Amino acid sequence: MANSLFIDVHILQTVPPSNINRDDTGSPKSARFGGVKRARVSSQAWKKATRDLFPDMLNEDEIGQRTKYAVDMIAECIDNLLPNVDREQVRDAAEKVLSATGVKVTDGATGYLLFVAPGQARALAELAVESIGAGEAVNKKAAREIFDIKKNPLLNAVDVAMFGRMVADAPDLNVDASVQVAHAIGIGKMEPEFDYFTALDDRSPEDNAGAAMIETTEFTSSTMYRYANIDVLHLCENLGSAQVACRGVEAFLRSFILSMPTGKQNSFANRTLPAVIVIQLRNTQPVSLVNAFEKPVEACGGKSQVEIGCERLGDQAKAIDDAFGTFPQKTLVIVASPDAKALPDLMSGAVACNLGDAINEVALACSDFLAENGYQIEGED
């Protein structure tokens, strides 16, 4: 039995003039790497963009909500079970059952965003209805077990299982993430620029030639290295279902690869797709190839940043595999740019394919791995 099956996702993606992830001053986020300032998009921003695509690929019951108003989620479920009960009584019951889990509730809201699965909200509502019917206080042990994924993993949502949950008031209700997402960084030096623009008032007098507004917007452009990994066994343990875990892997891969954070999109229309995607399956540990770009990449000699970046990726992967013996079990390369066409030949054992075939290959590998480790896929003997 292997420790796990790890899925590494490496992406090179060129983003044109844009400001998709701003800091507190409105400037594009940045980071220093290799002694040079790089463009950066936070992992939180790209995880949110990824989750935004989940409704197209997963059932509604498999998607959680991050909210301060979990009481409202539970109250809606209680209302469905007891439609004739007074609304105030319903909200009071919802607040009491959520408080029974150990989560602190003040004036109907938590003091932080709580990641709640629909199944957990329904189960808490059913427990609240039981307490109302019996005229007794909510069973605190039962309430906590609903949020405890070790005891009730099937109530968990795919995104909660992937990205984890931290409950400051009740650490035993935390969920360890099975997916890690790196901050995307530019493979070359960041060169911030400013767009000076004016706007005219459509109803201004004809003799008024001045602008009604003058502003500047900071932006940048870059070819970015994006990286994420999935611990397949951990994901399955968090969900309690091999079938849902495999579907979750498919949904994450497609969503992460195709997503784009939404900052300033109306101003810049920076809707690009990756130039190249490398998906590697490993049974040792996840391996990022970001150090391929510690020395910033500059387009030169007629080669683009993507072309040089692919050469760097191939060299870095070979160096790591040779040094540590961490050879991937499978490497799939999706080429979506003429500048990336050489990459499959630069990575040992790589198979070139399209995105759909790559995701199917990975899903099959996950299914086989989980079956070998004692997790039955529903519908299979």
C-alpha positions as CSV (number, residue, x, y, z in Angstrom):
1,M,0.0,0.0,0.0
2,A,1.4,3.4,-1.0
3,N,1.4,6.3,1.4
4,S,-0.8,8.2,-1.1
5,L,-1.2,9.2,-4.7
6,F,-0.1,12.8,-5.1
7,I,-1.2,14.9,-8.2
8,D,1.1,17.8,-9.1
9,V,-0.3,20.4,-11.4
10,H,2.2,22.8,-13.1
11,I,1.0,25.6,-15.4
12,L,2.6,28.3,-17.4
13,Q,0.1,31.0,-18.3
14,T,0.7,34.4,-19.9
15,V,-1.5,37.1,-18.5
16,P,-1.6,40.4,-20.5
17,P,-2.0,43.8,-19.0
18,S,-4.2,43.2,-15.9
19,N,-4.7,43.8,-12.2
20,I,-6.4,40.6,-11.2
21,N,-5.4,40.5,-7.6
22,R,-4.8,43.8,-5.8
23,D,-3.1,44.7,-2.5
24,D,-4.4,47.3,0.0
25,T,-3.2,50.2,-2.2
26,G,-4.9,48.9,-5.3
27,S,-1.6,47.8,-6.9
28,P,-1.1,44.4,-8.4
29,K,0.2,42.0,-5.8
30,S,3.9,41.2,-5.9
31,A,6.6,39.1,-4.3
32,R,10.4,38.9,-4.3
33,F,11.8,35.6,-5.6
34,G,15.4,35.1,-6.6
35,G,16.1,38.6,-5.5
36,V,13.7,40.1,-8.1
37,K,10.2,41.5,-7.8
38,R,7.7,39.3,-9.5
39,A,4.0,39.6,-10.3
40,R,1.9,37.5,-7.9
41,V,-1.6,36.2,-7.6
42,S,-2.5,34.9,-4.1
43,S,-3.5,31.3,-3.6
44,Q,-6.7,32.5,-2.0
45,A,-7.7,34.4,-5.1
46,W,-7.1,31.4,-7.4
47,K,-8.8,29.0,-5.0
48,K,-11.9,31.3,-5.0
49,A,-11.8,31.4,-8.8
50,T,-11.6,27.6,-8.8
51,R,-14.5,27.2,-6.4
52,D,-16.6,29.5,-8.5
53,L,-16.5,26.9,-11.3
54,F,-17.5,24.0,-9.1
55,P,-21.3,24.4,-9.6
56,D,-20.8,23.5,-13.3
57,M,-19.1,20.2,-12.3
58,L,-20.4,19.1,-8.9
59,N,-23.8,18.6,-7.4
60,E,-25.2,21.4,-5.2
61,D,-25.0,19.1,-2.1
62,E,-21.2,18.6,-2.7
63,I,-20.3,22.3,-2.5
64,G,-19.9,24.1,0.8
65,Q,-20.5,27.7,1.8
66,R,-18.0,30.0,3.6
67,T,-20.1,32.3,5.7
68,K,-20.7,34.1,9.0
69,Y,-24.4,33.2,8.6
70,A,-24.4,29.5,9.1
71,V,-27.3,30.0,11.4
72,D,-29.4,31.1,8.4
73,M,-28.3,27.9,6.5
74,I,-29.5,25.7,9.4
75,A,-32.7,27.8,9.9
76,E,-33.7,27.3,6.3
77,C,-33.3,23.5,6.7
78,I,-35.4,23.6,9.9
79,D,-38.0,25.6,8.1
80,N,-38.3,22.9,5.5
81,L,-38.8,20.3,8.2
82,L,-41.1,22.4,10.3
83,P,-42.8,24.8,8.0
84,N,-45.5,25.8,10.5
85,V,-43.2,26.8,13.3
86,D,-42.7,30.4,14.2
87,R,-39.7,32.0,12.4
88,E,-38.2,33.3,15.7
89,Q,-38.4,29.8,17.2
90,V,-36.7,28.4,14.1
91,R,-33.8,30.9,14.3
92,D,-33.4,30.3,18.0
93,A,-33.2,26.5,17.5
94,A,-30.7,27.0,14.7
95,E,-28.5,29.2,16.9
96,K,-28.6,26.7,19.7
97,V,-27.7,23.7,17.6
98,L,-24.8,25.5,16.0
99,S,-23.6,26.7,19.4
100,A,-23.8,23.1,20.7
101,T,-21.0,22.2,18.2
102,G,-18.6,24.5,20.1
103,V,-18.8,27.3,17.5
104,K,-19.4,30.7,19.1
105,V,-22.5,32.5,17.8
106,T,-23.3,36.2,18.6
107,D,-26.4,37.9,17.4
108,G,-27.1,35.1,14.9
109,A,-23.6,35.2,13.3
110,T,-20.2,33.7,13.8
111,G,-17.2,36.0,14.3
112,Y,-15.4,34.5,11.3
113,L,-16.2,32.8,8.0
114,L,-17.2,29.2,8.7
115,F,-16.9,26.6,6.0
116,V,-20.2,24.5,6.2
117,A,-21.3,21.6,4.0
118,P,-25.0,21.4,3.1
119,G,-25.1,17.9,4.5
120,Q,-23.8,19.2,7.8
121,A,-26.4,22.0,7.9
122,R,-29.2,19.5,7.2
123,A,-28.0,17.1,9.9
124,L,-27.8,19.9,12.5
125,A,-31.3,21.0,11.5
126,E,-32.6,17.4,12.0
127,L,-30.9,17.4,15.4
128,A,-32.5,20.7,16.3
129,V,-36.0,19.3,15.3
130,E,-35.4,16.3,17.5
131,S,-34.7,18.5,20.5
132,I,-37.7,20.7,19.8
133,G,-39.9,17.5,19.6
134,A,-38.5,16.1,22.8
135,G,-38.6,19.4,24.6
136,E,-34.9,18.9,25.6
137,A,-31.6,20.7,25.1
138,V,-29.6,19.9,22.0
139,N,-27.3,16.9,22.5
140,K,-23.8,18.6,22.3
141,K,-22.0,15.3,21.6
142,A,-24.2,14.5,18.7
143,A,-23.9,18.1,17.4
144,R,-20.1,18.0,17.5
145,E,-20.0,14.6,15.7
146,I,-21.9,16.1,12.8
147,F,-19.0,18.5,12.2
148,D,-16.4,15.8,12.9
149,I,-15.4,14.4,9.5
150,K,-13.6,11.4,11.2
151,K,-17.0,10.3,12.4
152,N,-19.2,11.6,9.6
153,P,-17.1,12.1,6.5
154,L,-20.1,11.5,4.2
155,L,-21.6,14.8,5.4
156,N,-18.6,16.7,4.2
157,A,-18.5,18.8,1.0
158,V,-15.9,18.5,-1.7
159,D,-14.5,22.0,-1.4
160,V,-14.3,21.7,2.5
161,A,-12.5,18.4,2.1
162,M,-10.1,20.0,-0.4
163,F,-9.3,23.4,1.1
164,G,-9.9,22.6,4.8
165,R,-11.7,24.4,7.6
166,M,-10.3,26.2,10.7
167,V,-12.6,26.7,13.7
168,A,-10.9,28.9,16.2
169,D,-13.5,28.2,18.9
170,A,-13.4,24.4,18.5
171,P,-10.1,23.2,17.0
172,D,-11.3,19.5,17.0
173,L,-13.7,20.5,14.3
174,N,-10.9,21.6,12.0
175,V,-10.5,19.9,8.6
176,D,-6.9,19.5,7.3
177,A,-6.8,20.5,3.6
178,S,-6.1,17.8,1.0
179,V,-5.2,20.3,-1.7
180,Q,-2.4,22.8,-1.6
181,V,-2.3,25.8,-3.9
182,A,0.8,28.0,-4.3
183,H,0.8,31.7,-5.0
184,A,1.2,32.1,-8.7
185,I,4.3,34.1,-9.5
186,G,5.7,35.7,-12.7
187,I,8.7,33.8,-14.2
188,G,10.2,37.1,-15.1
189,K,10.8,40.5,-13.5
190,M,7.7,42.5,-12.7
191,E,7.4,45.8,-14.6
192,P,4.5,47.7,-13.1
193,E,2.9,50.4,-15.3
194,F,0.2,53.0,-14.9
195,D,-2.8,53.7,-17.1
196,Y,-3.8,57.4,-17.0
197,F,-7.3,57.9,-18.2
198,T,-10.1,60.5,-18.2
199,A,-13.9,60.3,-18.5
200,L,-16.2,62.8,-20.0
201,D,-19.7,63.7,-18.7
202,D,-22.3,62.9,-21.4
203,R,-24.5,65.7,-20.1
204,S,-21.9,68.4,-19.7
205,P,-22.4,71.8,-21.6
206,E,-21.0,72.0,-25.1
207,D,-18.6,74.8,-24.0
208,N,-17.1,72.6,-21.3
209,A,-14.1,70.8,-22.8
210,G,-12.7,69.5,-19.5
211,A,-12.7,65.9,-18.2
212,A,-15.2,65.1,-15.5
213,M,-12.8,62.6,-14.0
214,I,-9.1,61.9,-14.1
215,E,-7.7,58.7,-12.6
216,T,-4.8,56.2,-12.9
217,T,-4.8,52.5,-12.6
218,E,-1.7,50.4,-12.0
219,F,-1.3,47.2,-14.0
220,T,1.2,44.7,-15.1
221,S,1.6,41.7,-17.4
222,S,3.5,38.5,-16.9
223,T,4.0,34.8,-17.7
224,M,3.1,33.0,-14.5
225,Y,4.0,29.7,-13.0
226,R,1.0,28.2,-11.2
227,Y,1.2,25.1,-9.0
228,A,-1.1,23.0,-6.9
229,N,-1.1,19.4,-5.6
230,I,-3.8,16.9,-4.4
231,D,-3.3,14.2,-1.8
232,V,-5.8,11.7,-3.1
233,L,-5.9,9.4,-0.1
234,H,-6.4,12.3,2.3
235,L,-9.2,13.7,0.1
236,C,-10.9,10.3,0.1
237,E,-10.6,10.1,3.9
238,N,-12.1,13.6,4.2
239,L,-15.1,12.6,2.1
240,G,-15.6,9.0,3.0
241,S,-16.3,8.1,-0.6
242,A,-13.9,7.0,-3.3
243,Q,-16.4,7.9,-6.0
244,V,-16.9,11.4,-4.7
245,A,-13.2,11.9,-4.3
246,C,-12.5,10.9,-7.9
247,R,-15.2,13.3,-9.1
248,G,-13.7,16.0,-6.9
249,V,-10.3,15.5,-8.5
250,E,-11.8,15.8,-11.9
251,A,-13.7,19.0,-10.9
252,F,-10.6,20.5,-9.3
253,L,-8.3,19.9,-12.2
254,R,-10.7,21.3,-14.8
255,S,-11.7,24.3,-12.6
256,F,-8.1,25.2,-11.4
257,I,-6.8,25.0,-15.0
258,L,-9.5,27.0,-16.6
259,S,-10.2,29.5,-13.9
260,M,-9.2,33.2,-13.8
261,P,-9.6,35.6,-10.8
262,T,-12.0,38.4,-11.6
263,G,-10.2,41.5,-10.5
264,K,-10.5,44.4,-13.0
265,Q,-11.6,42.0,-15.8
266,N,-14.0,44.5,-17.2
267,S,-11.2,47.0,-17.6
268,F,-8.5,44.6,-19.0
269,A,-10.4,41.5,-20.4
270,N,-7.4,39.4,-19.5
271,R,-9.2,36.1,-20.2
272,T,-6.3,33.9,-21.3
273,L,-5.9,30.1,-20.9
274,P,-2.7,28.3,-20.0
275,A,0.1,27.9,-22.6
276,V,1.0,24.5,-21.1
277,I,-0.1,22.2,-18.3
278,V,1.9,19.4,-16.8
279,I,0.1,16.9,-14.6
280,Q,2.3,14.5,-12.7
281,L,1.3,11.5,-10.5
282,R,3.7,10.6,-7.7
283,N,3.6,8.1,-4.8
284,T,6.5,9.8,-2.8
285,Q,5.6,13.4,-2.2
286,P,4.4,16.5,-4.1
287,V,7.2,18.4,-5.9
288,S,6.9,22.0,-7.1
289,L,9.1,23.0,-10.0
290,V,9.1,26.7,-9.1
291,N,12.9,26.8,-8.6
292,A,13.2,26.6,-12.4
293,F,12.5,30.3,-12.3
294,E,14.6,31.5,-9.4
295,K,16.7,33.2,-12.1
296,P,14.1,35.4,-13.9
297,V,13.3,34.5,-17.5
298,E,13.7,37.1,-20.2
299,A,12.5,36.7,-23.8
300,C,15.7,36.7,-25.9
301,G,17.2,35.1,-29.0
302,G,13.8,35.0,-30.7
303,K,12.4,32.8,-27.9
304,S,9.4,33.9,-25.8
305,Q,9.2,33.6,-22.0
306,V,6.9,30.5,-22.5
307,E,9.5,28.8,-24.7
308,I,12.4,29.4,-22.4
309,G,10.1,28.6,-19.4
310,C,9.3,25.2,-20.9
311,E,13.1,24.5,-21.3
312,R,13.6,25.5,-17.7
313,L,10.7,23.3,-16.5
314,G,12.2,20.2,-18.3
315,D,15.7,20.8,-16.9
316,Q,14.4,21.3,-13.3
317,A,12.2,18.2,-13.4
318,K,15.1,16.1,-14.7
319,A,17.5,17.5,-12.1
320,I,15.1,16.8,-9.2
321,D,14.3,13.3,-10.4
322,D,18.0,12.4,-10.9
323,A,19.1,13.8,-7.6
324,F,16.3,12.5,-5.4
325,G,14.9,9.5,-7.3
326,T,11.4,11.0,-7.0
327,F,10.4,9.9,-10.5
328,P,6.7,10.5,-11.2
329,Q,4.6,7.4,-12.1
330,K,3.0,9.4,-14.9
331,T,3.5,12.7,-16.6
332,L,0.8,14.2,-18.9
333,V,1.5,17.4,-20.9
334,I,-1.3,19.5,-22.4
335,V,0.2,21.9,-25.0
336,A,-1.9,25.0,-25.9
337,S,0.8,27.2,-27.4
338,P,3.2,26.7,-30.3
339,D,5.9,28.0,-28.0
340,A,5.3,25.0,-25.6
341,K,5.4,22.3,-28.2
342,A,8.8,21.0,-27.2
343,L,8.0,20.4,-23.6
344,P,6.7,16.8,-23.9
345,D,10.1,15.8,-25.3
346,L,11.9,17.6,-22.6
347,M,10.3,15.7,-19.7
348,S,11.2,12.0,-19.3
349,G,8.3,9.7,-20.1
350,A,5.8,12.5,-20.7
351,V,2.7,11.8,-22.8
352,A,1.2,14.7,-24.8
353,C,-2.6,14.8,-24.8
354,N,-5.6,17.1,-24.6
355,L,-7.2,18.3,-21.3
356,G,-10.1,15.9,-21.5
357,D,-7.9,12.8,-22.0
358,A,-5.5,13.9,-19.2
359,I,-8.3,14.3,-16.7
360,N,-9.8,10.9,-17.6
361,E,-6.3,9.3,-17.2
362,V,-5.9,10.9,-13.8
363,A,-9.4,9.9,-12.6
364,L,-8.7,6.3,-13.7
365,A,-5.4,6.3,-11.8
366,C,-7.2,7.7,-8.7
367,S,-9.9,5.1,-8.9
368,D,-7.3,2.2,-9.3
369,F,-5.2,3.6,-6.4
370,L,-8.2,3.9,-4.0
371,A,-9.5,0.4,-4.9
372,E,-6.0,-1.0,-4.2
373,N,-6.1,0.7,-0.8
374,G,-9.5,-0.8,0.2
375,Y,-11.9,2.0,-1.0
376,Q,-14.6,0.5,-3.1
377,I,-15.9,2.6,-6.0
378,E,-19.7,2.6,-5.9
379,G,-21.2,0.5,-8.7
380,E,-18.2,-1.8,-8.8
381,D,-17.9,-5.3,-7.3
